[in-house]
Amino acid sequence: MIKNCSHLVIATENVERMTDFFTEVFEVKSCYENELFSEFILNSEFRVAFFKPIEKNIKYFDTDSLKTSISIGVTVEDVDKTFERAKGLCEKYSFELATKPKDHPWGFRSFLLIDPDKNRWEIT
């Protein structure tokens, strides 16, 4: 039985860009970063990492594939403030806001963000 989710590791060709993007959009700082790997530890202790596949890892991680089968969900303090901050950074990091914030019947407010590597993030 799964006890908890502990981390998310996302392959990228450009760790620095994704680290800067994540730092600015979500107002978090990495606890470790270099040109091949960066890691963020969120308040919940959940870890988000970006890494560049090299050597044997290239065989298992395709950074060029179309990323349409999953959406990564994150909870922020203020959906609307995060949306406005992200809107101001779209051009700098070449990412897309797919939807505006909207209220859902089940009580959540969210928007969809497509990051520079085309990963989908649902911000609630």
C-alpha positions as CSV (number, residue, x, y, z in Angstrom):
1,M,0.0,0.0,0.0
2,I,1.3,3.5,-0.8
3,K,1.8,5.6,2.2
4,N,2.5,8.9,0.5
5,C,3.8,10.6,-2.6
6,S,7.3,11.8,-1.9
7,H,8.7,13.4,-5.1
8,L,8.4,14.2,-8.7
9,V,11.3,14.1,-11.1
10,I,11.0,15.8,-14.5
11,A,13.4,15.3,-17.3
12,T,14.5,18.4,-19.3
13,E,17.1,19.4,-21.7
14,N,17.5,22.8,-19.9
15,V,17.7,22.4,-16.1
16,E,18.6,26.1,-15.6
17,R,15.6,27.4,-17.5
18,M,13.2,25.0,-15.7
19,T,14.7,25.9,-12.3
20,D,14.4,29.6,-13.0
21,F,10.8,29.2,-14.3
22,F,9.7,27.1,-11.3
23,T,11.4,29.6,-8.9
24,E,9.7,32.6,-10.3
25,V,6.2,31.2,-11.1
26,F,5.8,29.4,-7.8
27,E,8.0,31.7,-5.5
28,V,10.1,28.8,-4.2
29,K,13.9,28.4,-4.0
30,S,15.8,25.3,-4.9
31,C,17.7,23.5,-2.2
32,Y,20.2,22.2,-4.7
33,E,21.0,23.1,-8.3
34,N,23.6,22.6,-11.0
35,E,23.6,22.3,-14.8
36,L,22.3,18.7,-14.6
37,F,19.9,18.7,-11.6
38,S,17.9,20.9,-9.3
39,E,15.6,20.1,-6.5
40,F,12.9,22.0,-4.5
41,I,11.5,20.8,-1.2
42,L,8.0,22.2,-0.7
43,N,6.4,23.1,2.6
44,S,4.7,19.7,2.6
45,E,8.1,18.0,2.3
46,F,7.2,16.9,-1.3
47,R,10.2,17.2,-3.6
48,V,10.2,18.5,-7.2
49,A,13.3,17.9,-9.2
50,F,14.4,18.7,-12.8
51,F,17.2,16.7,-14.4
52,K,19.0,16.4,-17.7
53,P,19.2,12.8,-18.8
54,I,22.8,11.8,-19.7
55,E,24.6,8.6,-20.4
56,K,22.4,5.5,-19.4
57,N,19.4,7.7,-18.4
58,I,18.9,8.9,-22.0
59,K,17.6,5.4,-22.8
60,Y,14.8,5.8,-20.3
61,F,13.8,9.5,-20.5
62,D,12.6,11.2,-23.7
63,T,12.6,15.0,-23.2
64,D,11.2,15.6,-26.7
65,S,8.1,13.5,-26.5
66,L,4.6,15.1,-26.6
67,K,3.5,15.4,-23.0
68,T,-0.3,15.0,-23.2
69,S,-1.0,12.0,-20.9
70,I,-0.6,13.6,-17.5
71,S,-1.1,16.9,-15.6
72,I,0.9,17.8,-12.5
73,G,-1.3,19.3,-9.8
74,V,0.0,21.9,-7.3
75,T,-1.8,23.8,-4.6
76,V,-0.8,27.5,-4.1
77,E,-1.8,30.0,-1.5
78,D,-3.6,32.3,-4.0
79,V,-4.6,31.0,-7.5
80,D,-5.4,34.5,-8.9
81,K,-2.1,36.0,-7.7
82,T,-0.1,33.0,-9.1
83,F,-2.0,33.4,-12.4
84,E,-1.1,37.1,-12.6
85,R,2.5,36.5,-11.7
86,A,2.7,33.7,-14.3
87,K,1.0,35.9,-16.9
88,G,3.8,38.4,-16.5
89,L,6.5,35.7,-17.0
90,C,5.0,33.9,-20.1
91,E,7.2,35.8,-22.6
92,K,10.4,35.5,-20.5
93,Y,10.2,31.7,-20.2
94,S,8.1,30.9,-23.4
95,F,5.2,29.1,-21.7
96,E,1.5,29.2,-22.1
97,L,-1.5,29.8,-19.8
98,A,-4.0,27.4,-21.3
99,T,-6.9,28.5,-19.1
100,K,-7.8,31.4,-16.9
101,P,-8.7,30.7,-13.2
102,K,-12.1,29.2,-12.8
103,D,-14.2,27.8,-10.0
104,H,-15.2,24.2,-10.1
105,P,-18.5,22.7,-8.7
106,W,-16.4,20.6,-6.2
107,G,-15.0,23.7,-4.5
108,F,-11.6,24.2,-6.1
109,R,-10.4,27.2,-8.2
110,S,-7.7,26.4,-10.8
111,F,-6.0,27.2,-14.1
112,L,-3.9,25.2,-16.5
113,L,-0.3,26.2,-17.3
114,I,1.9,24.6,-20.0
115,D,5.5,25.0,-19.0
116,P,8.5,25.7,-21.3
117,D,9.0,22.0,-21.8
118,K,5.2,21.4,-22.5
119,N,4.4,19.7,-19.2
120,R,0.9,20.5,-18.0
121,W,0.4,22.0,-14.5
122,E,-3.0,22.3,-12.9
123,I,-2.7,25.1,-10.4
124,T,-5.3,25.0,-7.6
